[in-house]
Amino acid sequence: MEMNYAMIRARISEAAEGGERRRADRLPVAIDARVRALGEEGSEARIVNISETGFMAQVSDVYEVGSRVWLMLPGRERSNAVVRWIAGDKIGAEFAEPVVLSALS
């Protein structure tokens, strides 16, 4: 048990030191898309970067951290995500399931 505790504590310490915690490389993009909270109309958005595990978008609607949203990219199936952070008119969201990006690159 003590060894597991030490490993967890070490990981928390690494995160606290400001290390990068992203699980996938981000692809810088400029894609017009739609973002909508579940059960809402949604609005136009500009995807700024995207990875297999999440995206950053410039949005006009107001979202809350923890909100579930749909990302609708042109010519692709919609993807479910959770808003993880908000900064002004930008949101960062984590996909519920990883997405394949091969068509975007």
C-alpha positions in Angstrom: 0.0 0.0 0.0 2.7 2.5 0.9 4.3 2.2 -2.6 1.0 3.0 -4.3 0.6 6.0 -2.1 4.1 7.3 -3.0 3.3 6.9 -6.7 0.1 8.9 -6.4 1.8 11.6 -4.4 4.6 11.8 -7.0 2.1 12.3 -9.8 0.3 15.0 -7.9 3.6 16.7 -7.2 4.5 16.6 -10.9 1.2 18.2 -11.8 1.6 20.9 -9.2 5.0 21.8 -10.7 3.2 23.0 -13.8 4.1 20.1 -16.1 2.1 19.6 -19.2 -0.7 17.1 -18.5 -2.3 16.8 -22.0 -2.7 13.3 -23.2 -2.6 14.0 -26.9 -0.8 16.5 -29.2 -2.9 19.4 -30.3 -3.4 20.3 -34.0 -3.7 24.0 -34.6 -6.7 24.6 -36.9 -9.2 27.3 -37.9 -12.4 25.3 -38.5 -15.9 26.8 -38.4 -18.2 24.4 -36.5 -21.2 24.4 -34.2 -21.1 23.8 -30.4 -24.3 23.3 -28.4 -25.0 22.3 -24.9 -27.2 19.2 -24.6 -30.8 20.3 -25.1 -29.9 23.7 -26.4 -29.9 25.4 -29.8 -26.1 26.0 -29.9 -24.2 28.5 -32.0 -21.4 28.9 -34.4 -17.9 28.4 -33.1 -14.3 28.6 -34.4 -12.2 25.6 -33.4 -8.7 26.9 -32.6 -7.0 23.6 -31.9 -8.1 20.0 -31.6 -6.6 16.7 -30.5 -8.0 13.1 -30.2 -9.0 13.9 -26.6 -10.4 17.5 -26.8 -10.6 20.9 -28.4 -10.4 24.6 -27.8 -13.0 26.8 -29.4 -13.9 30.5 -29.6 -17.6 30.6 -28.9 -20.4 33.2 -28.7 -22.7 31.3 -26.3 -22.0 31.1 -22.6 -21.1 27.7 -21.2 -20.2 26.5 -17.7 -17.4 24.3 -16.6 -18.8 20.8 -16.5 -21.4 21.4 -19.2 -21.9 18.6 -21.7 -21.7 19.8 -25.3 -21.9 18.5 -28.8 -19.2 19.5 -31.3 -20.4 19.4 -34.9 -17.6 19.6 -37.4 -18.4 19.9 -41.1 -18.8 16.5 -42.8 -18.3 14.6 -39.6 -20.4 12.9 -36.9 -21.1 15.0 -33.8 -18.9 14.4 -30.8 -19.9 14.6 -27.2 -17.5 16.5 -24.8 -17.4 18.1 -21.3 -16.3 21.7 -20.9 -13.2 21.7 -18.7 -12.2 25.4 -18.7 -13.4 28.8 -19.8 -11.3 31.9 -20.6 -13.2 34.9 -22.0 -14.8 33.7 -25.3 -12.8 30.5 -25.4 -13.7 27.1 -24.0 -11.6 23.9 -23.7 -13.5 20.6 -23.7 -12.6 17.0 -23.4 -14.2 14.4 -25.7 -16.2 11.6 -24.0 -14.6 9.2 -26.5 -11.4 9.9 -28.5 -11.9 11.1 -32.1 -10.0 10.2 -35.2 -8.3 13.3 -36.7 -6.9 11.9 -39.9 -9.5 13.7 -42.1 -8.5 17.1 -40.5 -4.8 16.9 -41.2 
